[in-house]
């Protein structure tokens, strides 16, 4: 999951949403045409055309918004969650995964990005930031993002060796 764009190496990337969802618009138009045909009325193009246009338009807007607001990119210098950018230098620690019945305190922290919480279908990752702040990063492939963040922090701040 490492790629290079120009000068910057991308360690982790999620696009947010797939444009394949827009194909539901033509599917809705075809379904309406088949319903009309099976009812014996023949195909009257206004209703299937309207479904085609409205569903395609609505889903295009939703996918575009999801690609902006739920995309994730991690480079050696920055973590981008949606449109919010956090410098990797500001990340001090990655909290362990939540296990057991007790909810860790970091799960009540603010989610990075401009959304009000962790987006649906994503899992939060607890981060300790500079100035004693706590936040949640998030991703669909949260284990890969957690591993990439942990590797970055270990390169920058080597783990303390036992005496």
N, C-alpha and C positions, 0 to 999 in steps of 0.2 A: 504494500500500500504506500510505497515511497515513490514519488515522482518528482521531476524537476521542471519547474516552469520558469524560464528565463534564468535568473540568477538564484532564485529561492527554491530550496528543497522542501517539498510538501511531504510531511511525515504521516499525516492522516487527513482524509477528505471524505465527506458525505455531501451529496448534492441536495438533499432535502426532499425532493419529490421527483417522480418520473413523468415525462410528457406522454407516456402511454395511456395515462388516465383520460386524456383528451379524446381518445378513440371511443369513449362511451357516447359521445355526441352523435357520430354516425350510427352507432349501434341503436341509440334511442330513436333516431329517425327511421331506421330500417324496421325496428320493432313496431312502430306506429303504422308504417306502410303495410306490414304483414297483418296487423290487427284489422286494418280497414279491408284488406283483401280477403281475409278469412270470414269477415262479417258479410261479405257479398256486396259491398258498396263500390268496389273498385278502388283504385288509389286516387285520392284527391290530395295533391301535393302540398297544400297549404299547411295542414297539421304536421305531417312528417318533416316538412322543411322547417317549420317553426321549432319543433323538438330538436332537430339537428343543429340549428343555429343557436338556440338558447342554451342547450346543454353544453355544446362545444365552447361557447363564449364563457359561461359560468365556470366550467372546469379549467379553462385556460387561465382565467384570473386566479383561481385557487392554486393551481400548480405554480404559476409565476410567483405568487406570494410565498408559497412554501419553499420554493427554491431560494428566495431571498432570506426569509426569516428563520428557516430551520436547517440551513446548511452549516456545516462545520469544517474548519480548516485549521490544521496545526502545522506550523513551520518551526524551525529552531528559535525564531525570534518572537512569534506571536501565536495566540489562540484566538481564532475568530469564531464566534457563535452568533449566527445570524448577521446582524450589522455591527455588533459590539466586538471590539478588539481588546484583548487583554494581553499585555506583554508577558512573555514567559518568565522574565526576570521578576515579575511581581508575584509569581506562584512560589510559595515556600514549601508546601507539603501537599501530597495527595492522600486523603484519608482512606482507610481500608473500606472495602465493600460492606454494606449493611447486612448483618446476619442476625438471626435470632428474632425474638418478638419485640425487643425494645428498639425504638426508632432513634438512630443517632442524631445528635444536635445539628449536624451539618445538613440534614435533610430539610430543616426548617429555614435554611439560608436562602438568600436571593439566588435565582437562577440567572446565569449569564445570558446575555441577549436582551432584546427589547420586549420579549414576551413576559407575561406575568408569572409564569412557572415553567417547569420542565415540559416541553411539548409532548403531546400524546405519542406513544410508541417509542419514546426515548427513555433512557435510564440516567438518573443523575449520578454524578461523580463529585464527591466532596473535595473542595480545595481550600487550603489555608493560604491567604494572600498576605502581602505586606501590610503593615499598620494594623495588625490583629483583626483582619477582616476574614470572613468565611463566605464562600460562594459555591454554587453548583455548576459544574460543566455538565454537558449532556450529549448523548449520541445514541443512535440505534445500535451500533457496534461498540458498545461502551467498554467491553473488555479490551478491544484494540486501542481505543483512545486512552484508557487508563494505563495500558502498557507503554504507549508512546510517551505520555506525560511523565510516567515514572522514570523511564529511560532518560528523558531530557533532564529531569531534576537530579538524577544520580550522576550524570555527566557534569552538571554545573556544581552541585553540592555533593561531594562524595560522602557515602555513609560513614558514620563515626565508627572507628575501629575500637574493639574492646582492648583495654590495657593488659 
